[in-house]
Amino acid sequence: MYKFDEIYGILNDQQKLAVDTTDGPLLVLAGPGTGKTQLLSARVANILKKTDTLAQSILCLTFTEAASLNMRERLNSMIGELAYDVHINTYHGFASDIIKTYPEFFETIDLETGQDARLERPIDELRQLEVVKDIIEALPFTDPLRSARYYVKSVVGAIADFKQANLSADELREIAGENSNAVQELSPKINELMAVHGRIPGKTALALELFSSIANTLTENTSSLTLDASKTLQEALGRAEEENSTKPLTAWKNQWLVKDENDQWTFTNPESAGKLLSLANIYEQYQRVVGKAGQYDFNDMIISTIAALKRKPELKYNLQEKYQYILLDEFQDTNAAQFELVKLLADHPLQEGRPNIMAVGDDDQGIFAFQGADIGNMVAFTTSFKQVVVINLVKNYRSHHDILHVAHNIAQQIESRLHHNLENISKDIESAADNLPKNATIARHEFASQASEYGWIGEQIAELIKDGVPAEEIAVLAPKHVILEALVPFLNSHGVPVAYEKRENIFDTPVIQSVLLQTEFLRAAGSQKMTAMDAFLPKVLSLDFWGIPTSDIWDLNWDFYAKKFETYTPWAQLALKKPSTMQATEFLLRVGSLSDTTSLEIILDYITGAKSLQLDDGTTYTSPMKSYYFSEAAQNASPLQFYEAISHLSVIRSHLRDQQSQTDSQLTIDSLLGIYETYQEAEQPLLNTHPIAQSESAVQLQTVYKAKGLEYQYVFLPCMHDDVWGSTATFAGNKISLPANLKHIRHDASSEDTKRRLLFVAITRARYGLYTTSYAQKENGKKTLPAKYYLESEGGNGRISQILPENVNQVFMTTRAPEQARQDVDTLWHSRHLVMSPNLRSLLKDRLARYVMSPTHLNTFTNIEYAGPQAFLLNTLLRFPEAASADSIYGDALHKSLEWFQKQGTIGNYPSILATTEHFTNKIERSFLSRADKTSYSDRGSHALKCYLAANGERLKTNALAEVDFRKEGVTLDGAILTGKIDRLEIDKVNKTVRIIDFKSGSPSTKWSSQTKYLSYKQQLYFYILLIEKSHTYRNYKVESAALEFIEPLSNGKSAPPLVLKYDDQEYADFKRLIAAVWHKIQALALPDVSGYATTPVGMRAFISDLIKS
């Protein structure tokens, strides 16, 4: 089986045991560098080799798309193309697939409207904040969470906590009731006991007596709150007696007992239950509002799937039958809801508590507490199933033993570790790495200032690269982005290229600020608010892309103010008389006049230059904003500005489209400004996170979270201070506290154990080089403290770190030369005005690595009449944000309606023609089309559907699949990775044949034409044939025919007959060569210059011919 035997032969004994243990529950503890990914892949291969299990019956779940891709690539190297049949997915992706595959199990009835509702659209952060804010503002004045309107984000966070813990609003209400009863019952009794002493007795014996009495009192109530309190009190009593100290009892008292307004002791805060009850009600209302709108967040995918599995046993049994083996990666990062989903998949009675399930993880690397991850699931795994086999991998194939020595000394400080709860388990990782230097490079340096620290790091990295270390084998890691960004100029000053994930508030970027400024003017112009127009127009015309001389703007301003107190003349009227400002002003006034009647998407197209506008004199005008930011010349002049401008626009338009999907009314310019104002009021940035690489070989600047799972020869850990890496480091917390018996669901990112794990993960990224640095004094003169976990102390020879190997444990107080120090300060200052100069190929490296070609992409690249390679770059790779055309919205609605017609039939009964046309008109109504266009396209599409279904409806009810997605079919051709969706696939399972049907919404035809669009149609059908032939599901089927079916009727009112492809062997062979040629052009970002070709069908054919020859 390909390379399986070869790979299996090099596994160590414990790895082989895990690979060979194919049946029953298995927990593998896999420390850093112990070959986890290879183990998972080898186990899948072994299951396929030793059992008759189909690849489709193996489910692998992990956390990121990157991890899924890595696992599939490893598996592909072992078992070949069969790897694409194994179901590898993220938890949320898996839940989403279930919802899409079995939509009939996810329909709910809205009790108010009687309508079916289902999860249709993801909800963004802004909408979550708006919904919760509206709910809170409607609360009565006496509600304990009325004040939460000042911290709405914390309420949204609490709702996420509940979902990740798989808790419903009803369950929260039940907990709140139990807690309230416990407080009322126990508080008087505890107060009576405490009143005897007034305060905790100083003598341990008396304190033990008092708290033993309280412990007895707690046993009178059996609520979960009391049980938690009782358990922790027993532990405190044991420690107090052992240590002969009252401190453990004082700590328990501070956690569980409080004074009320009458100076009486109460058992926990009596207001806590009331707040929890209010939270439950807000949670319930929130779910009702977003559910009615068909919206969902990532957590909803999981909890909705859990609910469906519990409510519909047939769905659960089908999935249990489908997935015979389950493998779980990074299990320490799962939350309660994700583990509950897994347990439901694995609880078939026939398995008698011993399902074929393997979980792989390492509690010491559990750093995603802020996402709800619960390392306690690893212990829970051993109790959730019977006779669980536990295998411990301790051989590290990555790091030098000295690096592991440092990591071990950090891990030893973690208080809550898995092996404390399991017998005969050691977490001591040993180095088994070959080909490492005899000695590791480990050094700890401290500098006078941050500038000196960063200057030294830049020099040291440059020196390593000079000595032959590849730049991509060096990483600088930190807990937060802000530490990393300031390092860029220090590295660039030595000619060192960097790669890092840039995070920006798009409202602070020039391209979005210019859009907002123009929108402010358009709003004023649309409502004829002259004062606002006078204020905004000079600012708008001062934007660089207009190219208007600054002196002209000042001349107009002086003229305006000179006349303002004589005869008022609007600023715009003056600008219309000046040649340099006349056309731009006329354009802006014209757009402003359209702003009330034209969709926001189209208005944005006008102001960004994506669409030209006809002016009153009949001429057309295109905003120079597009040529300034988005032209080929702009791309060549500044690839980064070009890339980021498109990226920022994409983010804002994505948010607008989310809003449009939530309303039947047309969005206006007020909607865009409303988004901006809402974020400003909430003091929330609208972040755009995107990777930036100055070269394909670049030093990696990463947060530790991003670096998890990666490894480097050399790792630098800067700012090793206690408020960055140590116990006093701060992380954003939730302002709403939970009762003591629910605190476990909010896994605190600021806990000391989580911080120690973060440092452990950072250190174990290094193979044999580890530099740790810090600086002694901040800019404000305040001294820094070294990170607590490095265990540094003053010795006879200066400061030493007890976690470092003895021969390198000295903390070097490194002084920079005066000239170097001055240069460092200057560089640090310039870091605040950072300018980077990456090339476009480097910026698109990750995107190209993930790129998958579809028929539409190929047609965009080759159709030089309407698109071409540059349009492919702008619209496909960079996804330039512009409004979909009215025709494409219309076509999409027709396609979605025919898909709905076919899929409803697979659920039960096929809908009527009337129901299908209503489904279509609803899609049109939810679009951003103008009212006139909605009416026109609704009428046109309804007529087309009635004609088409009357002629073809019965045939559509035959055995076929709708919208067949080849995304996970693993289709490749000469290195090109291909995908696509076939509108309708008619399958003859007896004769092993398929018929391909592609629906078209344009003007119908009864014969093939030489027009460009028909050449694209033909390429599309050949592409579908290739997908069938190369797919794993259909590769044994023969394509009987491939045809276009036009939905709109002919001029005589009749439905057009299918337009069948006339298959030609030579055409098909040339087509496959075309795909290979285009793929390699895309991957090299070598986009051909098409200016020498005529923009005609003849020119397009010549271009395609030259591509094939190349």
Rosetta blueprint (number, residue, H / E / L):
1 M L
2 Y L
3 K L
4 F H
5 D H
6 E H
7 I H
8 Y H
9 G H
10 I L
11 L L
12 N L
13 D H
14 Q H
15 Q H
16 K H
17 L H
18 A H
19 V H
20 D H
21 T L
22 T L
23 D L
24 G L
25 P L
26 L E
27 L E
28 V E
29 L E
30 A E
31 G L
32 P L
33 G L
34 T L
35 G L
36 K H
37 T H
38 Q H
39 L H
40 L H
41 S H
42 A H
43 R H
44 V H
45 A H
46 N H
47 I H
48 L H
49 K H
50 K H
51 T L
52 D L
53 T L
54 L L
55 A H
56 Q H
57 S H
58 I E
59 L E
60 C E
61 L E
62 T E
63 F L
64 T L
65 E H
66 A H
67 A H
68 S H
69 L H
70 N H
71 M H
72 R H
73 E H
74 R H
75 L H
76 N H
77 S H
78 M H
79 I H
80 G H
81 E H
82 L H
83 A H
84 Y H
85 D H
86 V L
87 H E
88 I E
89 N E
90 T E
91 Y H
92 H H
93 G H
94 F H
95 A H
96 S H
97 D H
98 I H
99 I H
100 K H
101 T H
102 Y L
103 P H
104 E H
105 F H
106 F H
107 E L
108 T E
109 I E
110 D L
111 L L
112 E L
113 T L
114 G L
115 Q L
116 D E
117 A E
118 R L
119 L L
120 E L
121 R E
122 P E
123 I L
124 D L
125 E H
126 L H
127 R H
128 Q H
129 L H
130 E H
131 V H
132 V H
133 K H
134 D H
135 I H
136 I H
137 E H
138 A L
139 L L
140 P L
141 F L
142 T L
143 D L
144 P L
145 L L
146 R H
147 S H
148 A H
149 R H
150 Y H
151 Y L
152 V H
153 K H
154 S H
155 V H
156 V H
157 G H
158 A H
159 I H
160 A H
161 D H
162 F H
163 K H
164 Q H
165 A L
166 N L
167 L L
168 S L
169 A H
170 D H
171 E H
172 L H
173 R H
174 E H
175 I H
176 A H
177 G H
178 E H
179 N H
180 S H
181 N H
182 A H
183 V H
184 Q H
185 E H
186 L H
187 S H
188 P H
189 K H
190 I H
191 N H
192 E H
193 L H
194 M H
195 A H
196 V H
197 H H
198 G L
199 R L
200 I L
201 P L
202 G L
203 K L
204 T H
205 A H
206 L H
207 A H
208 L H
209 E H
210 L H
211 F H
212 S H
213 S H
214 I H
215 A H
216 N H
217 T H
218 L H
219 T L
220 E L
221 N L
222 T L
223 S L
224 S H
225 L H
226 T H
227 L H
228 D H
229 A H
230 S H
231 K H
232 T H
233 L H
234 Q H
235 E H
236 A H
237 L H
238 G H
239 R H
240 A H
241 E H
242 E H
243 E H
244 N L
245 S L
246 T L
247 K H
248 P H
249 L H
250 T H
251 A H
252 W H
253 K H
254 N H
255 Q H
256 W H
257 L E
258 V E
259 K E
260 D L
261 E L
262 N L
263 D L
264 Q L
265 W E
266 T E
267 F E
268 T L
269 N L
270 P L
271 E H
272 S H
273 A H
274 G H
275 K H
276 L H
277 L H
278 S H
279 L H
280 A H
281 N H
282 I H
283 Y H
284 E H
285 Q H
286 Y H
287 Q H
288 R H
289 V H
290 V H
291 G H
292 K H
293 A L
294 G L
295 Q E
296 Y E
297 D L
298 F H
299 N H
300 D H
301 M H
302 I H
303 I H
304 S H
305 T H
306 I H
307 A H
308 A H
309 L H
310 K H
311 R H
312 K L
313 P H
314 E H
315 L H
316 K H
317 Y H
318 N H
319 L H
320 Q H
321 E H
322 K H
323 Y L
324 Q L
325 Y E
326 I E
327 L E
328 L E
329 D L
330 E L
331 F H
332 Q H
333 D H
334 T L
335 N L
336 A H
337 A H
338 Q H
339 F H
340 E H
341 L H
342 V H
343 K H
344 L H
345 L H
346 A L
347 D L
348 H L
349 P H
350 L H
351 Q H
352 E L
353 G L
354 R L
355 P L
356 N L
357 I E
358 M E
359 A E
360 V E
361 G E
362 D L
363 D H
364 D H
365 Q H
366 G L
367 I L
368 F L
369 A H
370 F H
371 Q H
372 G L
373 A L
374 D L
375 I L
376 G H
377 N H
378 M H
379 V H
380 A H
381 F H
382 T H
383 T H
384 S H
385 F L
386 K L
387 Q L
388 V L
389 V E
390 V E
391 I E
392 N E
393 L E
394 V L
395 K E
396 N E
397 Y L
398 R L
399 S L
400 H L
401 H H
402 D H
403 I H
404 L H
405 H H
406 V H
407 A H
408 H H
409 N H
410 I H
411 A H
412 Q L
413 Q L
414 I L
415 E L
416 S L
417 R L
418 L H
419 H H
420 H H
421 N L
422 L L
423 E L
424 N L
425 I L
426 S L
427 K L
428 D L
429 I L
430 E E
431 S E
432 A L
433 A L
434 D L
435 N L
436 L L
437 P L
438 K L
439 N L
440 A L
441 T E
442 I E
443 A E
444 R E
445 H E
446 E E
447 F E
448 A L
449 S L
450 Q H
451 A H
452 S H
453 E H
454 Y H
455 G H
456 W H
457 I H
458 G H
459 E H
460 Q H
461 I H
462 A H
463 E H
464 L H
465 I H
466 K H
467 D L
468 G L
469 V L
470 P L
471 A H
472 E H
473 E H
474 I E
475 A E
476 V E
477 L E
478 A E
479 P L
480 K L
481 H H
482 V H
483 I H
484 L H
485 E H
486 A L
487 L L
488 V H
489 P H
490 F H
491 L H
492 N H
493 S L
494 H L
495 G L
496 V L
497 P L
498 V E
499 A E
500 Y E
501 E E
502 K E
503 R E
504 E E
505 N E
506 I H
507 F H
508 D H
509 T L
510 P H
511 V H
512 I H
513 Q H
514 S H
515 V H
516 L H
517 L H
518 Q H
519 T H
520 E H
521 F H
522 L H
523 R H
524 A H
525 A H
526 G H
527 S L
528 Q L
529 K L
530 M H
531 T H
532 A H
533 M H
534 D H
535 A H
536 F H
537 L H
538 P H
539 K H
540 V H
541 L H
542 S L
543 L L
544 D H
545 F H
546 W H
547 G L
548 I L
549 P L
550 T H
551 S H
552 D H
553 I H
554 W H
555 D H
556 L H
557 N H
558 W H
559 D H
560 F H
561 Y H
562 A H
563 K H
564 K H
565 F L
566 E L
567 T L
568 Y L
569 T L
570 P L
571 W H
572 A H
573 Q H
574 L H
575 A H
576 L L
577 K L
578 K L
579 P H
580 S H
581 T H
582 M H
583 Q H
584 A H
585 T H
586 E H
587 F H
588 L H
589 L H
590 R H
591 V H
592 G H
593 S H
594 L H
595 S L
596 D L
597 T L
598 T L
599 S L
600 L H
601 E H
602 I H
603 I H
604 L H
605 D H
606 Y H
607 I H
608 T H
609 G L
610 A L
611 K L
612 S L
613 L E
614 Q E
615 L L
616 D L
617 D L
618 G L
619 T L
620 T E
621 Y E
622 T L
623 S L
624 P L
625 M H
626 K H
627 S H
628 Y H
629 Y H
630 F H
631 S L
632 E H
633 A H
634 A H
635 Q H
636 N H
637 A H
638 S L
639 P H
640 L H
641 Q H
642 F H
643 Y H
644 E H
645 A H
646 I H
647 S H
648 H H
649 L H
650 S H
651 V H
652 I H
653 R H
654 S H
655 H H
656 L H
657 R H
658 D H
659 Q H
660 Q H
661 S L
662 Q L
663 T L
664 D L
665 S L
666 Q L
667 L L
668 T L
669 I H
670 D H
671 S H
672 L H
673 L H
674 G H
675 I H
676 Y H
677 E H
678 T H
679 Y H
680 Q H
681 E H
682 A L
683 E L
684 Q L
685 P L
686 L L
687 L E
688 N E
689 T E
690 H E
691 P E
692 I E
693 A E
694 Q L
695 S L
696 E L
697 S L
698 A L
699 V E
700 Q E
701 L E
702 Q E
703 T E
704 V H
705 Y H
706 K H
707 A H
708 K L
709 G L
710 L L
711 E L
712 Y E
713 Q E
714 Y E
715 V E
716 F E
717 L E
718 P L
719 C L
720 M L
721 H E
722 D L
723 D L
724 V L
725 W L
726 G L
727 S L
728 T L
729 A L
730 T L
731 F L
732 A L
733 G L
734 N L
735 K L
736 I L
737 S L
738 L L
739 P L
740 A H
741 N H
742 L H
743 K H
744 H H
745 I H
746 R L
747 H L
748 D L
749 A L
750 S L
751 S L
752 E H
753 D H
754 T H
755 K H
756 R H
757 R H
758 L H
759 L H
760 F H
761 V H
762 A H
763 I H
764 T L
765 R L
766 A E
767 R E
768 Y E
769 G E
770 L E
771 Y E
772 T E
773 T E
774 S E
775 Y E
776 A L
777 Q E
778 K L
779 E L
780 N L
781 G L
782 K L
783 K E
784 T L
785 L L
786 P E
787 A L
788 K H
789 Y H
790 Y H
791 L L
792 E E
793 S E
794 E E
795 G E
796 G L
797 N L
798 G E
799 R E
800 I E
801 S E
802 Q L
803 I L
804 L L
805 P L
806 E H
807 N H
808 V H
809 N L
810 Q E
811 V E
812 F E
813 M E
814 T L
815 T L
816 R L
817 A L
818 P H
819 E H
820 Q H
821 A H
822 R H
823 Q H
824 D H
825 V H
826 D H
827 T H
828 L H
829 W H
830 H H
831 S H
832 R H
833 H H
834 L L
835 V L
836 M L
837 S L
838 P L
839 N L
840 L H
841 R H
842 S H
843 L H
844 L L
845 K H
846 D H
847 R H
848 L H
849 A H
850 R L
851 Y L
852 V L
853 M E
854 S L
855 P H
856 T H
857 H H
858 L H
859 N H
860 T H
861 F H
862 T H
863 N L
864 I L
865 E L
866 Y L
867 A L
868 G L
869 P H
870 Q H
871 A H
872 F H
873 L H
874 L H
875 N H
876 T H
877 L H
878 L L
879 R L
880 F L
881 P L
882 E L
883 A L
884 A L
885 S L
886 A H
887 D H
888 S H
889 I H
890 Y H
891 G H
892 D H
893 A H
894 L H
895 H H
896 K H
897 S H
898 L H
899 E H
900 W H
901 F H
902 Q H
903 K H
904 Q H
905 G H
906 T H
907 I H
908 G L
909 N L
910 Y L
911 P L
912 S L
913 I H
914 L H
915 A H
916 T H
917 T H
918 E H
919 H H
920 F H
921 T H
922 N H
923 K H
924 I H
925 E H
926 R L
927 S L
928 F L
929 L L
930 S L
931 R H
932 A H
933 D H
934 K H
935 T H
936 S H
937 Y H
938 S H
939 D H
940 R H
941 G H
942 S H
943 H H
944 A H
945 L H
946 K H
947 C H
948 Y H
949 L H
950 A H
951 A H
952 N H
953 G H
954 E H
955 R H
956 L H
957 K L
958 T L
959 N L
960 A E
961 L E
962 A E
963 E E
964 V E
965 D E
966 F L
967 R L
968 K L
969 E L
970 G L
971 V E
972 T E
973 L E
974 D L
975 G L
976 A E
977 I E
978 L E
979 T L
980 G L
981 K E
982 I E
983 D E
984 R E
985 L E
986 E E
987 I E
988 D E
989 K L
990 V L
991 N L
992 K L
993 T E
994 V E
995 R E
996 I E
997 I E
998 D E
999 F E
1000 K E
1001 S L
1002 G L
1003 S L
1004 P L
1005 S L
1006 T L
1007 K L
1008 W L
1009 S L
1010 S L
1011 Q L
1012 T H
1013 K H
1014 Y H
1015 L H
1016 S H
1017 Y H
1018 K H
1019 Q H
1020 Q H
1021 L H
1022 Y H
1023 F H
1024 Y H
1025 I H
1026 L H
1027 L H
1028 I H
1029 E H
1030 K H
1031 S L
1032 H L
1033 T L
1034 Y L
1035 R L
1036 N L
1037 Y L
1038 K E
1039 V E
1040 E E
1041 S E
1042 A E
1043 A E
1044 L E
1045 E E
1046 F E
1047 I L
1048 E L
1049 P E
1050 L L
1051 S L
1052 N L
1053 G L
1054 K L
1055 S E
1056 A L
1057 P L
1058 P L
1059 L E
1060 V E
1061 L L
1062 K L
1063 Y L
1064 D L
1065 D H
1066 Q H
1067 E H
1068 Y H
1069 A H
1070 D H
1071 F H
1072 K H
1073 R H
1074 L H
1075 I H
1076 A H
1077 A H
1078 V H
1079 W H
1080 H H
1081 K H
1082 I H
1083 Q H
1084 A L
1085 L L
1086 A L
1087 L L
1088 P L
1089 D L
1090 V L
1091 S L
1092 G L
1093 Y L
1094 A L
1095 T L
1096 T L
1097 P H
1098 V H
1099 G H
1100 M H
1101 R H
1102 A H
1103 F H
1104 I H
1105 S H
1106 D H
1107 L H
1108 I H
1109 K H
1110 S L
